[in-house]
Amino acid sequence: MKFRFGENRKNTLVTFGNIVSDLMEDLDIKDSFIIQDLKQKWPSYVGNILSAHSFPDRIFNKYLFINVDHSAYAGELSIHTSEILKKIKSDYGENFIKSIKFEVKKSRWRNT
C-alpha cells in the first residue's frame, strides 16, 4: 500500500489482490510466502523420495537455498538442477530465481 503524496486520488475500486501484493511488498514478506508455496510444490518438482530428504529454505539474491539431510541426496538434486530450475521458472517467471544452492544440514531438520 503505497501512499503517494501530491497525487490526485483515483475514485476506483481496488481489488483485494492488489492490496495484498502491495502490502507484502511494503512489509518485505513476499519471499516468505513464496518459500511456503515452493515447499508445497516441492514434491512435484523433485519427486516424493527426494522431497522427503530436502526442502526449500530461503531465497537470497535470487538464489534458492535447499536444505538436504544427506550429501548423497544433495548430489542427486544437483544433477537435476536445470530441470528443477526450469519448473520453478515456469511457475514463477524467468527472473525470479537465478540458481539453486544445496546445503547439507542435519542439525535442524523439519518435523513434517
N, CA, C and O atoms as a Tinker XYZ file with bonds, in Angstrom:
   448  protein
     1  N      0.849000   -1.157000    0.000000    73     2
     2  CA     0.000000    0.000000    0.000000    64     1     3
     3  C      0.893000    1.216000    0.000000    63     2     4     5
     4  O      1.431000    1.610000    1.034000    81     3
     5  N      1.039000    1.782000   -1.122000    73     3     6
     6  CA     1.911000    2.924000   -1.250000    64     5     7
     7  C      1.078000    4.191000   -1.179000    63     6     8     9
     8  O      0.098000    4.354000   -1.906000    81     7
     9  N      1.484000    5.076000   -0.299000    73     7    10
    10  CA     0.821000    6.357000   -0.201000    64     9    11
    11  C      1.590000    7.344000   -1.049000    63    10    12    13
    12  O      2.790000    7.551000   -0.870000    81    11
    13  N      0.899000    7.923000   -1.937000    73    11    14
    14  CA     1.546000    8.855000   -2.856000    64    13    15
    15  C      1.045000   10.258000   -2.554000    63    14    16    17
    16  O     -0.075000   10.628000   -2.906000    81    15
    17  N      1.884000   11.014000   -1.906000    73    15    18
    18  CA     1.521000   12.371000   -1.545000    64    17    19
    19  C      1.647000   13.264000   -2.760000    63    18    20    21
    20  O      2.578000   13.115000   -3.553000    81    19
    21  N      0.740000   14.166000   -2.906000    73    19    22
    22  CA     0.783000   15.101000   -4.015000    64    21    23
    23  C      0.103000   14.594000   -5.274000    63    22    24    25
    24  O      0.005000   15.331000   -6.255000    81    23
    25  N     -0.369000   13.353000   -5.270000    73    23    26
    26  CA    -1.066000   12.815000   -6.428000    64    25    27
    27  C     -2.568000   12.851000   -6.173000    63    26    28    29
    28  O     -3.028000   12.730000   -5.037000    81    27
    29  N     -3.298000   13.017000   -7.227000    73    27    30
    30  CA    -4.747000   13.002000   -7.101000    64    29    31
    31  C     -5.225000   11.595000   -6.801000    63    30    32    33
    32  O     -4.646000   10.615000   -7.270000    81    31
    33  N     -6.298000   11.504000   -6.006000    73    31    34
    34  CA    -6.864000   10.197000   -5.688000    64    33    35
    35  C     -7.670000    9.691000   -6.865000    63    34    36    37
    36  O     -8.285000   10.463000   -7.600000    81    35
    37  N     -7.655000    8.414000   -7.025000    73    35    38
    38  CA    -8.440000    7.784000   -8.068000    64    37    39
    39  C     -9.668000    7.174000   -7.404000    63    38    40    41
    40  O     -9.544000    6.357000   -6.492000    81    39
    41  N    -10.825000    7.563000   -7.852000    73    39    42
    42  CA   -12.055000    7.061000   -7.262000    64    41    43
    43  C    -12.501000    5.780000   -7.952000    63    42    44    45
    44  O    -13.573000    5.718000   -8.553000    81    43
    45  N    -11.661000    4.767000   -7.852000    73    43    46
    46  CA   -11.976000    3.470000   -8.428000    64    45    47
    47  C    -11.794000    2.404000   -7.357000    63    46    48    49
    48  O    -11.127000    2.624000   -6.345000    81    47
    49  N    -12.388000    1.264000   -7.595000    73    47    50
    50  CA   -12.235000    0.152000   -6.673000    64    49    51
    51  C    -10.868000   -0.492000   -6.858000    63    50    52    53
    52  O    -10.356000   -0.617000   -7.970000    81    51
    53  N    -10.308000   -0.886000   -5.752000    73    51    54
    54  CA    -9.020000   -1.581000   -5.773000    64    53    55
    55  C     -9.302000   -3.026000   -5.387000    63    54    56    57
    56  O     -9.996000   -3.284000   -4.404000    81    55
    57  N     -8.770000   -3.962000   -6.150000    73    55    58
    58  CA    -9.010000   -5.366000   -5.849000    64    57    59
    59  C     -8.205000   -5.797000   -4.635000    63    58    60    61
    60  O     -7.172000   -5.211000   -4.310000    81    59
    61  N     -8.698000   -6.825000   -3.979000    73    59    62
    62  CA    -8.021000   -7.357000   -2.795000    64    61    63
    63  C     -6.627000   -7.869000   -3.142000    63    62    64    65
    64  O     -5.690000   -7.719000   -2.357000    81    63
    65  N     -6.494000   -8.476000   -4.323000    73    63    66
    66  CA    -5.196000   -8.972000   -4.754000    64    65    67
    67  C     -4.160000   -7.870000   -4.869000    63    66    68    69
    68  O     -2.996000   -8.076000   -4.523000    81    67
    69  N     -4.563000   -6.710000   -5.348000    73    67    70
    70  CA    -3.636000   -5.581000   -5.447000    64    69    71
    71  C     -3.222000   -5.080000   -4.070000    63    70    72    73
    72  O     -2.064000   -4.722000   -3.853000    81    71
    73  N     -4.173000   -5.057000   -3.144000    73    71    74
    74  CA    -3.854000   -4.601000   -1.791000    64    73    75
    75  C     -2.868000   -5.564000   -1.129000    63    74    76    77
    76  O     -1.888000   -5.137000   -0.517000    81    75
    77  N     -3.133000   -6.861000   -1.256000    73    75    78
    78  CA    -2.262000   -7.857000   -0.620000    64    77    79
    79  C     -0.862000   -7.816000   -1.210000    63    78    80    81
    80  O      0.122000   -7.857000   -0.471000    81    79
    81  N     -0.758000   -7.733000   -2.539000    73    79    82
    82  CA     0.577000   -7.710000   -3.147000    64    81    83
    83  C      1.342000   -6.451000   -2.747000    63    82    84    85
    84  O      2.547000   -6.519000   -2.502000    81    83
    85  N      0.666000   -5.304000   -2.676000    73    83    86
    86  CA     1.334000   -4.079000   -2.223000    64    85    87
    87  C      1.761000   -4.194000   -0.765000    63    86    88    89
    88  O      2.855000   -3.768000   -0.398000    81    87
    89  N      0.899000   -4.768000    0.061000    73    87    90
    90  CA     1.219000   -4.923000    1.474000    64    89    91
    91  C      2.400000   -5.873000    1.669000    63    90    92    93
    92  O      3.286000   -5.602000    2.480000    81    91
    93  N      2.416000   -6.978000    0.934000    73    91    94
    94  CA     3.536000   -7.922000    1.026000    64    93    95
    95  C      4.833000   -7.255000    0.591000    63    94    96    97
    96  O      5.883000   -7.493000    1.189000    81    95
    97  N      4.772000   -6.430000   -0.433000    73    95    98
    98  CA     5.973000   -5.732000   -0.898000    64    97    99
    99  C      6.444000   -4.716000    0.127000    63    98   100   101
   100  O      7.641000   -4.608000    0.390000    81    99
   101  N      5.500000   -3.962000    0.715000    73    99   102
   102  CA     5.864000   -2.957000    1.704000    64   101   103
   103  C      6.463000   -3.575000    2.963000    63   102   104   105
   104  O      7.390000   -3.014000    3.547000    81   103
   105  N      5.944000   -4.718000    3.383000    73   103   106
   106  CA     6.440000   -5.371000    4.593000    64   105   107
   107  C      7.611000   -6.302000    4.323000    63   106   108   109
   108  O      8.174000   -6.885000    5.250000    81   107
   109  N      7.975000   -6.440000    3.062000    73   107   110
   110  CA     9.103000   -7.283000    2.643000    64   109   111
   111  C      8.929000   -8.734000    3.115000    63   110   112   113
   112  O      9.856000   -9.341000    3.651000    81   111
   113  N      7.719000   -9.276000    2.903000    73   111   114
   114  CA     7.431000  -10.657000    3.293000    64   113   115
   115  C      7.064000  -11.515000    2.083000    63   114   116   117
   116  O      6.591000  -12.640000    2.244000    81   115
   117  N      7.271000  -11.007000    0.909000    73   115   118
   118  CA     6.907000  -11.747000   -0.296000    64   117   119
   119  C      7.682000  -13.062000   -0.400000    63   118   120   121
   120  O      7.103000  -14.093000   -0.745000    81   119
   121  N      8.975000  -13.037000   -0.107000    73   119   122
   122  CA     9.795000  -14.250000   -0.203000    64   121   123
   123  C      9.317000  -15.334000    0.758000    63   122   124   125
   124  O      9.390000  -16.520000    0.436000    81   123
   125  N      8.828000  -14.940000    1.935000    73   123   126
   126  CA     8.332000  -15.922000    2.900000    64   125   127
   127  C      7.125000  -16.668000    2.352000    63   126   128   129
   128  O      7.009000  -17.881000    2.525000    81   127
   129  N      6.231000  -15.947000    1.697000    73   127   130
   130  CA     5.064000  -16.591000    1.121000    64   129   131
   131  C      5.453000  -17.484000   -0.059000    63   130   132   133
   132  O      4.878000  -18.554000   -0.258000    81   131
   133  N      6.420000  -17.034000   -0.823000    73   131   134
   134  CA     6.862000  -17.830000   -1.967000    64   133   135
   135  C      7.559000  -19.103000   -1.491000    63   134   136   137
   136  O      7.388000  -20.160000   -2.097000    81   135
   137  N      8.341000  -19.017000   -0.418000    73   135   138
   138  CA     9.001000  -20.202000    0.126000    64   137   139
   139  C      7.953000  -21.219000    0.587000    63   138   140   141
   140  O      8.109000  -22.416000    0.348000    81   139
   141  N      6.903000  -20.758000    1.236000    73   139   142
   142  CA     5.854000  -21.679000    1.669000    64   141   143
   143  C      5.185000  -22.347000    0.468000    63   142   144   145
   144  O      4.877000  -23.538000    0.503000    81   143
   145  N      4.965000  -21.577000   -0.584000    73   143   146
   146  CA     4.379000  -22.139000   -1.801000    64   145   147
   147  C      5.335000  -23.140000   -2.454000    63   146   148   149
   148  O      4.910000  -24.190000   -2.935000    81   147
   149  N      6.626000  -22.808000   -2.466000    73   147   150
   150  CA     7.621000  -23.734000   -3.014000    64   149   151
   151  C      7.682000  -25.035000   -2.216000    63   150   152   153
   152  O      7.850000  -26.109000   -2.793000    81   151
   153  N      7.548000  -24.943000   -0.889000    73   151   154
   154  CA     7.556000  -26.147000   -0.056000    64   153   155
   155  C      6.393000  -27.062000   -0.409000    63   154   156   157
   156  O      6.535000  -28.285000   -0.415000    81   155
   157  N      5.251000  -26.470000   -0.701000    73   155   158
   158  CA     4.088000  -27.282000   -1.072000    64   157   159
   159  C      4.267000  -27.922000   -2.441000    63   158   160   161
   160  O      3.837000  -29.054000   -2.659000    81   159
   161  N      4.897000  -27.203000   -3.363000    73   159   162
   162  CA     5.090000  -27.709000   -4.721000    64   161   163
   163  C      6.347000  -28.560000   -4.877000    63   162   164   165
   164  O      6.535000  -29.192000   -5.917000    81   163
   165  N      7.205000  -28.586000   -3.870000    73   163   166
   166  CA     8.499000  -29.258000   -3.960000    64   165   167
   167  C      8.392000  -30.719000   -4.402000    63   166   168   169
   168  O      9.176000  -31.132000   -5.255000    81   167
   169  N      7.460000  -31.528000   -3.868000    73   167   170
   170  CA     7.359000  -32.920000   -4.342000    64   169   171
   171  C      7.061000  -33.026000   -5.846000    63   170   172   173
   172  O      7.514000  -33.968000   -6.496000    81   171
   173  N      6.316000  -32.086000   -6.393000    73   171   174
   174  CA     6.043000  -32.134000   -7.835000    64   173   175
   175  C      7.270000  -31.728000   -8.651000    63   174   176   177
   176  O      7.371000  -32.086000   -9.824000    81   175
   177  N      8.190000  -30.997000   -8.057000    73   175   178
   178  CA     9.410000  -30.590000   -8.757000    64   177   179
   179  C     10.472000  -31.701000   -8.749000    63   178   180   181
   180  O     11.142000  -31.931000   -9.756000    81   179
   181  N     10.619000  -32.390000   -7.598000    73   179   182
   182  CA    11.734000  -33.326000   -7.454000    64   181   183
   183  C     11.303000  -34.770000   -7.217000    63   182   184   185
   184  O     12.147000  -35.666000   -7.242000    81   183
   185  N     10.037000  -35.016000   -6.993000    73   183   186
   186  CA     9.571000  -36.369000   -6.707000    64   185   187
   187  C      9.451000  -36.605000   -5.211000    63   186   188   189
   188  O      9.973000  -35.837000   -4.402000    81   187
   189  N      8.762000  -37.670000   -4.857000    73   187   190
   190  CA     8.469000  -37.945000   -3.442000    64   189   191
   191  C      9.698000  -38.334000   -2.634000    63   190   192   193
   192  O      9.835000  -37.914000   -1.485000    81   191
   193  N     10.583000  -39.118000   -3.205000    73   191   194
   194  CA    11.754000  -39.580000   -2.442000    64   193   195
   195  C     12.693000  -38.415000   -2.135000    63   194   196   197
   196  O     13.097000  -38.229000   -0.988000    81   195
   197  N     13.040000  -37.634000   -3.154000    73   195   198
   198  CA    13.958000  -36.506000   -2.926000    64   197   199
   199  C     13.304000  -35.420000   -2.067000    63   198   200   201
   200  O     13.990000  -34.751000   -1.294000    81   199
   201  N     11.994000  -35.240000   -2.193000    73   199   202
   202  CA    11.331000  -34.221000   -1.381000    64   201   203
   203  C     11.245000  -34.636000    0.083000    63   202   204   205
   204  O     11.112000  -33.780000    0.959000    81   203
   205  N     11.320000  -35.938000    0.363000    73   203   206
   206  CA    11.339000  -36.393000    1.753000    64   205   207
   207  C     12.666000  -36.075000    2.427000    63   206   208   209
   208  O     12.751000  -36.060000    3.655000    81   207
   209  N     13.698000  -35.823000    1.635000    73   207   210
   210  CA    15.037000  -35.567000    2.180000    64   209   211
   211  C     15.521000  -34.142000    1.926000    63   210   212   213
   212  O     16.673000  -33.816000    2.211000    81   211
   213  N     14.640000  -33.288000    1.388000    73   211   214
   214  CA    15.048000  -31.918000    1.085000    64   213   215
   215  C     13.832000  -31.001000    1.135000    63   214   216   217
   216  O     12.690000  -31.449000    1.029000    81   215
   217  N     14.101000  -29.712000    1.299000    73   215   218
   218  CA    13.035000  -28.712000    1.231000    64   217   219
   219  C     13.633000  -27.323000    0.997000    63   218   220   221
   220  O     14.757000  -27.051000    1.417000    81   219
   221  N     12.876000  -26.440000    0.322000    73   219   222
   222  CA    13.330000  -25.060000    0.116000    64   221   223
   223  C     13.415000  -24.328000    1.453000    63   222   224   225
   224  O     12.494000  -24.405000    2.267000    81   223
   225  N     14.506000  -23.626000    1.674000    73   223   226
   226  CA    14.726000  -22.957000    2.956000    64   225   227
   227  C     14.579000  -21.442000    2.859000    63   226   228   229
   228  O     13.867000  -20.826000    3.653000    81   227
   229  N     15.262000  -20.843000    1.873000    73   227   230
   230  CA    15.231000  -19.374000    1.782000    64   229   231
   231  C     15.647000  -18.931000    0.388000    63   230   232   233
   232  O     16.187000  -19.707000   -0.400000    81   231
   233  N     15.379000  -17.659000    0.107000    73   231   234
   234  CA    15.803000  -17.015000   -1.138000    64   233   235
   235  C     16.673000  -15.830000   -0.746000    63   234   236   237
   236  O     16.276000  -14.992000    0.064000    81   235
   237  N     17.859000  -15.773000   -1.328000    73   235   238
   238  CA    18.758000  -14.655000   -1.064000    64   237   239
   239  C     19.466000  -14.304000   -2.363000    63   238   240   241
   240  O     20.097000  -15.160000   -2.984000    81   239
   241  N     19.362000  -13.049000   -2.772000    73   239   242
   242  CA    19.969000  -12.553000   -4.011000    64   241   243
   243  C     19.647000  -13.435000   -5.220000    63   242   244   245
   244  O     20.518000  -13.741000   -6.035000    81   243
   245  N     18.396000  -13.828000   -5.312000    73   243   246
   246  CA    17.885000  -14.657000   -6.411000    64   245   247
   247  C     18.468000  -16.068000   -6.426000    63   246   248   249
   248  O     18.393000  -16.758000   -7.442000    81   247
   249  N     19.046000  -16.496000   -5.312000    73   247   250
   250  CA    19.496000  -17.874000   -5.147000    64   249   251
   251  C     18.509000  -18.576000   -4.227000    63   250   252   253
   252  O     18.172000  -18.066000   -3.159000    81   251
   253  N     18.055000  -19.732000   -4.644000    73   251   254
   254  CA    17.172000  -20.544000   -3.824000    64   253   255
   255  C     18.029000  -21.553000   -3.071000    63   254   256   257
   256  O     18.730000  -22.356000   -3.686000    81   255
   257  N     17.976000  -21.513000   -1.739000    73   255   258
   258  CA    18.745000  -22.423000   -0.908000    64   257   259
   259  C     17.854000  -23.583000   -0.489000    63   258   260   261
   260  O     16.755000  -23.385000    0.029000    81   259
   261  N     18.345000  -24.797000   -0.722000    73   259   262
   262  CA    17.607000  -26.012000   -0.413000    64   261   263
   263  C     18.333000  -26.746000    0.705000    63   262   264   265
   264  O     19.526000  -27.025000    0.590000    81   263
   265  N     17.629000  -27.058000    1.777000    73   263   266
   266  CA    18.204000  -27.872000    2.852000    64   265   267
   267  C     18.061000  -29.338000    2.476000    63   266   268   269
   268  O     16.994000  -29.781000    2.049000    81   267
   269  N     19.136000  -30.079000    2.637000    73   267   270
   270  CA    19.165000  -31.503000    2.317000    64   269   271
   271  C     19.743000  -32.233000    3.530000    63   270   272   273
   272  O     20.659000  -31.729000    4.181000    81   271
   273  N     19.205000  -33.426000    3.835000    73   271   274
   274  CA    19.659000  -34.123000    5.040000    64   273   275
   275  C     20.860000  -35.039000    4.833000    63   274   276   277
   276  O     21.403000  -35.558000    5.808000    81   275
   277  N     21.288000  -35.251000    3.590000    73   275   278
   278  CA    22.456000  -36.101000    3.351000    64   277   279
   279  C     23.116000  -35.673000    2.046000    63   278   280   281
   280  O     22.443000  -35.243000    1.110000    81   279
   281  N     24.427000  -35.793000    1.996000    73   279   282
   282  CA    25.170000  -35.348000    0.813000    64   281   283
   283  C     24.826000  -36.164000   -0.436000    63   282   284   285
   284  O     24.940000  -35.660000   -1.553000    81   283
   285  N     24.409000  -37.417000   -0.257000    73   283   286
   286  CA    24.027000  -38.228000   -1.423000    64   285   287
   287  C     22.798000  -37.637000   -2.111000    63   286   288   289
   288  O     22.713000  -37.613000   -3.338000    81   287
   289  N     21.847000  -37.160000   -1.306000    73   287   290
   290  CA    20.649000  -36.546000   -1.888000    64   289   291
   291  C     20.984000  -35.177000   -2.494000    63   290   292   293
   292  O     20.400000  -34.784000   -3.503000    81   291
   293  N     21.911000  -34.468000   -1.887000    73   291   294
   294  CA    22.347000  -33.183000   -2.447000    64   293   295
   295  C     22.990000  -33.401000   -3.813000    63   294   296   297
   296  O     22.769000  -32.620000   -4.738000    81   295
   297  N     23.783000  -34.457000   -3.937000    73   295   298
   298  CA    24.402000  -34.773000   -5.220000    64   297   299
   299  C     23.372000  -35.134000   -6.273000    63   298   300   301
   300  O     23.475000  -34.702000   -7.421000    81   299
   301  N     22.382000  -35.920000   -5.890000    73   299   302
   302  CA    21.314000  -36.294000   -6.822000    64   301   303
   303  C     20.514000  -35.070000   -7.260000    63   302   304   305
   304  O     20.181000  -34.926000   -8.436000    81   303
   305  N     20.212000  -34.202000   -6.322000    73   303   306
   306  CA    19.479000  -32.979000   -6.664000    64   305   307
   307  C     20.302000  -32.067000   -7.567000    63   306   308   309
   308  O     19.758000  -31.443000   -8.478000    81   307
   309  N     21.609000  -31.983000   -7.322000    73   307   310
   310  CA    22.442000  -31.104000   -8.139000    64   309   311
   311  C     22.518000  -31.591000   -9.580000    63   310   312   313
   312  O     22.697000  -30.790000  -10.498000    81   311
   313  N     22.383000  -32.895000   -9.784000    73   311   314
   314  CA    22.350000  -33.426000  -11.150000    64   313   315
   315  C     21.119000  -32.908000  -11.899000    63   314   316   317
   316  O     21.168000  -32.668000  -13.106000    81   315
   317  N     20.034000  -32.744000  -11.173000    73   315   318
   318  CA    18.761000  -32.331000  -11.780000    64   317   319
   319  C     18.469000  -30.839000  -11.616000    63   318   320   321
   320  O     17.324000  -30.416000  -11.777000    81   319
   321  N     19.477000  -30.045000  -11.301000    73   319   322
   322  CA    19.276000  -28.617000  -11.042000    64   321   323
   323  C     18.613000  -27.894000  -12.208000    63   322   324   325
   324  O     17.694000  -27.104000  -11.995000    81   323
   325  N     19.053000  -28.142000  -13.417000    73   323   326
   326  CA    18.491000  -27.421000  -14.565000    64   325   327
   327  C     17.018000  -27.761000  -14.777000    63   326   328   329
   328  O     16.229000  -26.888000  -15.138000    81   327
   329  N     16.642000  -29.013000  -14.557000    73   327   330
   330  CA    15.241000  -29.407000  -14.699000    64   329   331
   331  C     14.379000  -28.775000  -13.611000    63   330   332   333
   332  O     13.274000  -28.304000  -13.884000    81   331
   333  N     14.885000  -28.764000  -12.380000    73   331   334
   334  CA    14.155000  -28.153000  -11.268000    64   333   335
   335  C     14.002000  -26.664000  -11.501000    63   334   336   337
   336  O     12.925000  -26.103000  -11.296000    81   335
   337  N     15.076000  -26.028000  -11.929000    73   335   338
   338  CA    15.050000  -24.589000  -12.189000    64   337   339
   339  C     14.060000  -24.253000  -13.300000    63   338   340   341
   340  O     13.366000  -23.238000  -13.228000    81   339
   341  N     13.993000  -25.089000  -14.314000    73   339   342
   342  CA    13.057000  -24.867000  -15.414000    64   341   343
   343  C     11.607000  -24.922000  -14.909000    63   342   344   345
   344  O     10.780000  -24.108000  -15.320000    81   343
   345  N     11.298000  -25.868000  -14.032000    73   343   346
   346  CA     9.950000  -25.990000  -13.479000    64   345   347
   347  C      9.599000  -24.787000  -12.609000    63   346   348   349
   348  O      8.483000  -24.270000  -12.669000    81   347
   349  N     10.558000  -24.349000  -11.804000    73   347   350
   350  CA    10.323000  -23.185000  -10.942000    64   349   351
   351  C     10.105000  -21.932000  -11.774000    63   350   352   353
   352  O      9.213000  -21.134000  -11.486000    81   351
   353  N     10.925000  -21.762000  -12.811000    73   351   354
   354  CA    10.785000  -20.583000  -13.672000    64   353   355
   355  C      9.470000  -20.595000  -14.438000    63   354   356   357
   356  O      8.912000  -19.536000  -14.724000    81   355
   357  N      8.967000  -21.782000  -14.774000    73   355   358
   358  CA     7.681000  -21.830000  -15.472000    64   357   359
   359  C      6.544000  -21.411000  -14.543000    63   358   360   361
   360  O      5.539000  -20.872000  -15.007000    81   359
   361  N      6.688000  -21.653000  -13.234000    73   359   362
   362  CA     5.660000  -21.255000  -12.271000    64   361   363
   363  C      5.805000  -19.818000  -11.789000    63   362   364   365
   364  O      4.800000  -19.147000  -11.550000    81   363
   365  N      7.029000  -19.334000  -11.642000    73   363   366
   366  CA     7.254000  -18.035000  -11.007000    64   365   367
   367  C      7.874000  -16.979000  -11.918000    63   366   368   369
   368  O      8.028000  -15.833000  -11.495000    81   367
   369  N      8.224000  -17.317000  -13.119000    73   367   370
   370  CA     8.812000  -16.342000  -14.032000    64   369   371
   371  C     10.305000  -16.539000  -14.201000    63   370   372   373
   372  O     10.977000  -17.128000  -13.354000    81   371
   373  N     10.800000  -16.037000  -15.302000    73   371   374
   374  CA    12.211000  -16.229000  -15.668000    64   373   375
   375  C     13.189000  -15.520000  -14.742000    63   374   376   377
   376  O     14.282000  -16.033000  -14.506000    81   375
   377  N     12.827000  -14.357000  -14.211000    73   375   378
   378  CA    13.770000  -13.554000  -13.426000    64   377   379
   379  C     13.644000  -13.767000  -11.930000    63   378   380   381
   380  O     14.240000  -13.026000  -11.149000    81   379
   381  N     12.881000  -14.765000  -11.518000    73   379   382
   382  CA    12.633000  -14.972000  -10.100000    64   381   383
   383  C     13.840000  -15.609000   -9.398000    63   382   384   385
   384  O     14.316000  -15.086000   -8.390000    81   383
   385  N     14.325000  -16.712000   -9.916000    73   383   386
   386  CA    15.453000  -17.438000   -9.331000    64   385   387
   387  C     16.574000  -17.526000  -10.351000    63   386   388   389
   388  O     16.349000  -17.891000  -11.505000    81   387
   389  N     17.781000  -17.189000   -9.918000    73   387   390
   390  CA    18.946000  -17.258000  -10.792000    64   389   391
   391  C     19.587000  -18.642000  -10.756000    63   390   392   393
   392  O     20.002000  -19.169000  -11.788000    81   391
   393  N     19.665000  -19.226000   -9.562000    73   391   394
   394  CA    20.298000  -20.534000   -9.423000    64   393   395
   395  C     19.835000  -21.177000   -8.114000    63   394   396   397
   396  O     19.169000  -20.551000   -7.289000    81   395
   397  N     20.206000  -22.431000   -7.957000    73   395   398
   398  CA    19.842000  -23.181000   -6.755000    64   397   399
   399  C     21.124000  -23.638000   -6.059000    63   398   400   401
   400  O     22.064000  -24.099000   -6.706000    81   399
   401  N     21.148000  -23.504000   -4.739000    73   399   402
   402  CA    22.277000  -23.982000   -3.938000    64   401   403
   403  C     21.746000  -24.988000   -2.924000    63   402   404   405
   404  O     20.694000  -24.780000   -2.319000    81   403
   405  N     22.478000  -26.068000   -2.746000    73   403   406
   406  CA    22.074000  -27.123000   -1.829000    64   405   407
   407  C     22.978000  -27.105000   -0.605000    63   406   408   409
   408  O     24.201000  -27.035000   -0.725000    81   407
   409  N     22.364000  -27.170000    0.573000    73   407   410
   410  CA    23.105000  -27.161000    1.836000    64   409   411
   411  C     22.741000  -28.409000    2.633000    63   410   412   413
   412  O     21.566000  -28.685000    2.873000    81   411
   413  N     23.751000  -29.148000    3.035000    73   411   414
   414  CA    23.522000  -30.329000    3.863000    64   413   415
   415  C     23.468000  -29.863000    5.310000    63   414   416   417
   416  O     24.455000  -29.376000    5.861000    81   415
   417  N     22.298000  -30.022000    5.913000    73   415   418
   418  CA    22.097000  -29.602000    7.302000    64   417   419
   419  C     21.349000  -30.696000    8.037000    63   418   420   421
   420  O     20.176000  -30.956000    7.767000    81   419
   421  N     22.029000  -31.324000    8.952000    73   419   422
   422  CA    21.393000  -32.385000    9.720000    64   421   423
   423  C     20.878000  -31.877000   11.058000    63   422   424   425
   424  O     20.032000  -32.526000   11.673000    81   423
   425  N     21.365000  -30.734000   11.521000    73   423   426
   426  CA    21.082000  -30.284000   12.877000    64   425   427
   427  C     19.633000  -29.857000   13.089000    63   426   428   429
   428  O     19.046000  -30.205000   14.113000    81   427
   429  N     19.042000  -29.123000   12.165000    73   427   430
   430  CA    17.675000  -28.662000   12.390000    64   429   431
   431  C     16.798000  -29.118000   11.241000    63   430   432   433
   432  O     16.454000  -28.340000   10.352000    81   431
   433  N     16.450000  -30.370000   11.275000    73   431   434
   434  CA    15.621000  -30.924000   10.213000    64   433   435
   435  C     14.161000  -30.684000   10.534000    63   434   436   437
   436  O     13.787000  -30.592000   11.704000    81   435
   437  N     13.342000  -30.583000    9.518000    73   435   438
   438  CA    11.927000  -30.260000    9.682000    64   437   439
   439  C     11.155000  -31.410000   10.334000    63   438   440   441
   440  O     11.554000  -32.572000   10.258000    81   439
   441  N     10.074000  -31.064000   10.957000    73   439   442
   442  CA     9.231000  -32.047000   11.643000    64   441   443
   443  C      7.928000  -32.235000   10.893000    63   442   444   445
   444  O      6.863000  -31.966000   11.448000    81   443
   445  N      7.978000  -32.690000    9.645000    73   443   446
   446  CA     6.744000  -32.928000    8.894000    64   445   447
   447  C      6.661000  -34.349000    8.460000    63   446   448
   448  O      5.690000  -34.741000    7.813000    81   447
